[in-house]
C-alpha cells in the first residue's frame, strides 16, 4: 500500500486534508498518481457550504465519492493523472478520471480515459466541463445561423460558447457581470456583453450563471416562442421568476439540462463514455487554455475552497497542482 492525501468537506464551510492508504491495483484496475485536479466551482461550492437538498443526496453523488452529504464527504470529479500500475496499454499514460481531489487512487481501468497525445495535462482537467457543454448543446439543438447568448462566463458557459461558435453562421455572445471576462470571450472568439447591454431576440439562450438574475435575463432576451436552456444548479436556493409577465403571451420554454445522463435525443446511440471521450478530443483546441485562470498547490486546497465558495473572484477554472504530493 501507498499513502495518499485527499480533500474532505469535514462540515459545511470547513474542509481539511486527510491521509489514507491506497491499495495496490488488482487485475483490471489501475493505480493513478494525480497531476492536477480542478474545482467545479458551482457544484463544489454548493457541496462545500452544505447546500445539497436532502432529496438530491443520492442523485448528486459523484462517481467515486466517499462519505455522504452534507458532511463529512470527499467530493469532486475533475482529475488528471498518470497511470503508475495497470494494464500494459495504460501504464505510463496520462488519463482523465471522474475522481475527487486526491494525490493517488486505485480504480477500475474502465474508469479512466487516456488524454490525447500532446495535450497539456492541466488543460485536460476541463474534460468534465466540456462534457457538460456537449450535453447542453445536445439538449439545445442549435441550428445554422442561430443567434445564441450564453449567460454566465464561468467554466461551463465558456465551454458552451466555444463549442457553439464552431457551428457555421452562428453569432455567440457571452454575458457576464464581470467585465474582465471580455478578454476570455475574445480568446474564445465570441462576443461579450454586460447584462445591461445583452442583445435581445436571441434564437437560443443558455443560462449557466447559477443566479436568479441570470435566468430572468435569459427569459427577457430570448425571441418570442424561443427556448431557454437552464444549465445552472441552484442546490437548496429558491428561485423566483416573473411568469406572470409576458412568459405565457410570448410562449417561452425553459428546458433543464444536466450532465448526469446522456440526453434522450442521443441516449440510444451514445454512452456517457462516448461523451467523455468526445470532450477530451474537443480539448485539442488550445483556445480552452484561456479558462485556466489560476492554480494553487494541494496544500492550499482547504483555504482555496473556502474562498471560492464565499466570493465571486476572478477565477474561471482554479486548478490544483498535486505533482509534489
N, C-alpha and C positions, 0 to 999 in steps of 0.2 A: 504494500500500500504506500501511497504518497500522501502528503498533506496538501490541502488547498485552502484558499481564503475565499469566502463568499460574503456578499452583502445581504443582510436581512433587515426588514422593517420590524423592529422589536415591539413597537407600539405606535399607534397613529402619531405621526410627526417626529418620530425618532428612529434612526437607523444605526446599524453597527456592523462591524466586520466580525465574522466567525471563522474559526479554523475547524476543518473537518477532514477526515481521511477519505481518500478516493480509492476504490477497489481497482485492481488490475482488470483489464478487459477480458471477458470470456470470449468464446468463439462467436463471431458475428457482431462483436462490439468494437468500439474504438475508444482510445484514450486521447483526449484533446487538451492541448495546452493553449489557453486563451492568449490572444494578442491584443484584441480590442473588444470592448462592448460599447453600446450606445444607449443613452437614456431615451426611451419613447416618452417624451415629456408629458403629453396629455394624459395617457393612461397611467403611467407610473406615478405622476403627481397625485392622481386620484387614489391610487393604491396607498401611496405614502401617507396621505392625510386620513386614511380610513374611510374614504368616500364611496366604496363599492356597496351598492344596496344589497340587503340580505337576499333578495330574490335572485340576484345575479352571482352569488358566491360560487356556484358550480360552473355556470356558463362562462364566467370570466377567468377561470383557471388557465394559467399559461401551461404549455406542453410539459415542461419539466419543473413546475412549481413545487416547492415544499412548504409545509405549513398550510394555514388557512386564513382567509380574510376574517376580521380585519388585521390580525397580527397574533403571534409572530408569523411572518411569511417571507419566503425567498421568491422574488418575482422579477421577471424580465424575459426578453426574447430576441435580443439583437447581439449576437455573439459570433466573432470570427477568431479562429484559432488554427493551430497546426496539429495534425494527427501524429502523435508520437508512437502509438502502438495500434495495430489493427491489420486488416486485410492488405495484401500487397498493393492493390490498386489504389488504396487510400493513404498508405503510410507516407508521411512527409508532405502530404498535400495540405494546402490552406483551404479551410472549409467554413461554411456558414452553418450555424445551428440555432434553433429557437430555444436557447438556453439562457438562464439568468446570469447575473453578474457573479462570476466565479472563476478563479485562476486556472483550474483544471477539473475535468469531469470525464466520466465514462458513460457512453450512451450507445444504443444500437447503431450499427453502421448505416442503417437506412435513414437515420435521423439527421445525417449531415449531408450537405450539398457542396461539392467542390466549387471553389471560386475560380472563374476563368483565368487562364494563364496571363500574367502580366498586369492583372488588375491590382491596384494598391489595396492591401488588407483593410486599411482604415475606411476606404470608400465602400467596401463590401458590407460594412455594418448596416448600410442603408437598404439591404435586400428586403427586410421586412416592411420598410416604408414603401418601397417601390411595389412590393406585392400588394399592399393595401391600395395603392393608387391604381394598379391594374384592376382590382376588384371594383373600385369606384367607377372606373371608365366602362367596365363590362356592365355595371348597373345602369350607367348613364346613357350608353349607346350614342355618343355624339356623331354628327353627320358632317360630311364635307361642307366646308364653308360656314360652319356654325360660329356664332359669336358666344364665347364662353367666358364666364367670370368664375374665378376661384376666390372665395372669401377666406382669408387666413393664410398668411405666408409662412406657416410653420413647416415642419418636415413633410407632413402628408400633403399639404396644399402645394408646396413647391414641386413635389414629385408628380402630382396630378397635372400641374401646369406644364411641366417639361414634357410629359408623355403626350398630353393633348396637343401641344404645339406641333407634333410630328404629323398630325392629320392635315392633308392638303387643304389650303384655303381657310383654315380656322383663324380666328382672332381671339387670343387668350390674354386676359388681364387678371393679374393678381391684385387683390385688395387687402390692405393691412393698415392698422393704426400706427405702426412703427415705420417712420419714413426711411430709416436706414435699409429697410428691406428692398428698396428700389434697386440698389446695386446688385442684389441677389437676383431680382427679376431680370435685370439687364443681362447678367451672366447666363440665365436660363433662356434668354431670347424671347421673353414675353413682356407685355405691358405691365404698368404698375399704376395704382391709383389709391388715394386715401378714401375712406368711406364717404366723405362729403363729395368727392369727385367721381365716385363709382359710375361707370356707364350704365344706362338704362336699356330696357327692351332687349335683354340678352336671351338668346335661344336656350341656354342652359346655364344654371348657376349651381356651383358646388360649394357647400359650406363646410369648411374644415377648421373654423375659428375656435370651436369649443365655447362659444359665447351666445347668449340670447340675442345680443345686438347684431351679431353676425348673421344669425338666421333671419331676423327681421329684415336686415338689409337685403338678403338673398330674395326674400319674398317681394320686396319693393322693386327690385331691379330686373327680375325675370320677366320675359314677354308674357302678354296675355295668353292664357291656356298653356303656359310653359311649365317646366318641371324643375324643382329644386331638389338636388341630391344632398341629403343630410348625412355627412360623414363624421360628424363630431359625436363624442360620447360624453354625456354630462354626469355620469355617476348618480349621486343622490341629489344633485342640484335641480331644483324646479325651473321650468322654462315657461314664460308667458308669451303668447303670440296674439297679434291683432286679427283674429279670424273673423271678427265682426265688421271689419272694414271692407276692402274690395276682394278678399280672398275668394268668396263664392262668385261674385259677379265676373271676376276675371278667370274663373275656373282654373285655379292654380293647383298644382300637385306637389306634395312633399314625399319623396321616396327615401327610405333609410338605406344605408349601405354599411356593411360590417364585414371584416375580413375572416371571421370565424368559419365561414363556409363559402364554397365557390357559388357565385350567383346562379339562379335557376337556368338562365339562358345558356350557361356553359357547363352545367353540372353533369350532363350525360356524356360529355366527351373530354373534360379537363379535370384533373385531380388537383388537390392542394399542392402536391409535389411538383406537378407540371407548372403550376402558377408561380411557385417559388423559384424554380429553375429559370422561368422566363424573366422574373425580376432580376436575377443575377446577370442574365445575358444582357438585359437592357442597361445595366450599370456599366457596361463598357464605355458608355458616353461620359467623357471627362467633365461635362458641364455640371454633373451632380456634385463635384468637389466643392462647389460654391455653398452647399448646405452644411459642410463641415466647419462650423464656426468657432469651435473651441475644443480643447482637450484637457483632461485632468488625470492625475495618477490615481490608481486604485485606492491608495491610502486616503485620498481626499473625498472618496465617494460619499460617506455619510453626510458631510457638510455640503457637498455639491447637490445631493438630492434634496436636502432641506431648502437650499437656496432656490433651486429650480421650481420647487413646489410652492414657494411663497411669493416669488416676484417674477414678473414677465421677463425682464432682462433681454439681452440681445441674441442669445443663443437660438439657433435653429436645431442643430444636432450637436450635442455635447458628447464627445467620445471619451471613453475611459481606457487608459493605457495600462495593460497588465503585463507588459513584457519583462519586467524585473520582479514579478511576484514569485 
